[in-house]
Amino acid sequence: MTTKLAFNQTHEDRIHVRDFGAVGDGVTDDTAAIQTALDSLPSTGGEVQLMDQHRITSIQVKRTGTKFAGTGRTIFTSDITSGYAIDFGLQDNSNVVTDCVATNFSIVMENDGGNGIRVRSKFSEYRNIKVIIEENAQAWTLQGVSGGPYYNYFYDCDAEGNPGDVDVNQIGWLLEVDAVNDNLGCNANKWFGGRTSALDIAFKIKGSQGSAFHGYTMEGTRTAVIDCGHPTTSANCNGNVFYTPYIEGRPTANPDILYCRANSAGNGVVFPFVTSIGSGAQKVDLNPGNGNFFLSQFGTGGGNTDIDAPNWVFNLPANTDIMSFKGPRPAVKWDNTGVGGVDITVKNASDLSSTARAVSFTDDTTDLLEFGQSQFTYRTATSERIRVDDTATAGQTAMLLYDVDNATLARVTVGAADSGGTGYKGLRIPN
């Protein structure tokens, strides 16, 4: 009776590279033996087991369902000066491989120009893999082709440069478009953990939509931690977001954290921990107004927020408690302080004073606030809490307030112009 494995292969499909002539001493070239083992798998794939040391030039994974399994001590060494040491890409029929698993090995590239791993697969997993490169190279490349690379998962996958070099064009992760058709990129891939170190650029995103990076660590970066921008159109470089990353520059460098080129939109960094970036910028946006954002830096110089999205729309459902900001006397501020940008600050405003507002949308000249059907429950002992720039004349109704305690409806009228300047009207809501 045949037992099924976790990745839906059988024990009969598990092979070892030593049975195909691999020596595994780190000196003998094992390229041919490993490639023969990979190519001997059936069309449904199987598991290829590796040894602790392998010297290779370049190998290709061309079978759907391949599991490429290191020992946890497996180290590949490659001396190529161009191309990729390992390519998870196209089947013999030119379709992308799917449902592959690569685990538990490292790759050391010995020469400038030699790239580590190229990924053109979909529905595949990469776990516990490290790639170390020299100059003018990429550790990892996701390159767009017809049908991929989509829906891949990367767990604790690392990229590392040579800290003794000057980091000329050392890129940890390159998300690239197809060499011929730049409409083909790398969509909806996900990262969980992982680390980059001693690189010129940690992530260079030239062609990707909807990729998510969770808890990634980026250390020792020289030029740009995250560099976004498609060759021709932001329609194919958008929606890529880094959630709670750890970001650190090199002591002698001043990297930009988020560098958004003209052809990027909706790419962002959310709640990072940032340290040792010198005079580097939080965000450089060469096309303001396209929705790239950097939200809530912590660490050195912390507390800054930059939202570049002047046309945000909130579509609110028709129910109660649509938007809720909770905490002791919460406050929201929408403040257009940058050129072409909108900044958002949300904080627990325990220091709220009699001159503060619970909600304030402002362009630094007047306070702006537009209501559809909204309900506010707010109690305080002093003074005004909401202001509206309203063009209505004094005495006209600007809002209706429902008194929950007394079940009554009250009209709130626009007051006279005050110190806000011409055209500025205020609403005063007594308690």
Secondary structure as GFF3:
##gff-version 3
##sequence-region A 1 431
A	DSSP	three_ten_helix	11	13	.	.	.	ID=ss1
A	DSSP	beta_strand	14	16	.	.	.	ID=ss2
A	DSSP	three_ten_helix	17	20	.	.	.	ID=ss3
A	DSSP	alpha_helix	31	39	.	.	.	ID=ss4
A	DSSP	beta_strand	46	49	.	.	.	ID=ss5
A	DSSP	beta_strand	53	56	.	.	.	ID=ss6
A	DSSP	beta_strand	59	61	.	.	.	ID=ss7
A	DSSP	beta_strand	66	78	.	.	.	ID=ss8
A	DSSP	beta_strand	84	88	.	.	.	ID=ss9
A	DSSP	beta_strand	101	109	.	.	.	ID=ss10
A	DSSP	beta_strand	115	119	.	.	.	ID=ss11
A	DSSP	beta_strand	125	132	.	.	.	ID=ss12
A	DSSP	beta_strand	137	143	.	.	.	ID=ss13
A	DSSP	beta_strand	153	155	.	.	.	ID=ss14
A	DSSP	beta_strand	158	160	.	.	.	ID=ss15
A	DSSP	beta_strand	170	176	.	.	.	ID=ss16
A	DSSP	beta_strand	186	187	.	.	.	ID=ss17
A	DSSP	beta_strand	190	192	.	.	.	ID=ss18
A	DSSP	beta_strand	195	205	.	.	.	ID=ss19
A	DSSP	beta_strand	208	209	.	.	.	ID=ss20
A	DSSP	beta_strand	212	214	.	.	.	ID=ss21
A	DSSP	beta_strand	217	228	.	.	.	ID=ss22
A	DSSP	three_ten_helix	234	236	.	.	.	ID=ss23
A	DSSP	beta_strand	237	238	.	.	.	ID=ss24
A	DSSP	beta_strand	241	243	.	.	.	ID=ss25
A	DSSP	beta_strand	246	249	.	.	.	ID=ss26
A	DSSP	beta_strand	256	260	.	.	.	ID=ss27
A	DSSP	beta_strand	268	270	.	.	.	ID=ss28
A	DSSP	beta_strand	273	275	.	.	.	ID=ss29
A	DSSP	beta_strand	283	285	.	.	.	ID=ss30
A	DSSP	beta_strand	293	295	.	.	.	ID=ss31
A	DSSP	beta_strand	298	299	.	.	.	ID=ss32
A	DSSP	beta_strand	306	307	.	.	.	ID=ss33
A	DSSP	beta_strand	331	335	.	.	.	ID=ss34
A	DSSP	beta_strand	343	347	.	.	.	ID=ss35
A	DSSP	beta_strand	359	362	.	.	.	ID=ss36
A	DSSP	beta_strand	367	368	.	.	.	ID=ss37
A	DSSP	beta_strand	397	403	.	.	.	ID=ss38
A	DSSP	beta_strand	408	413	.	.	.	ID=ss39
###
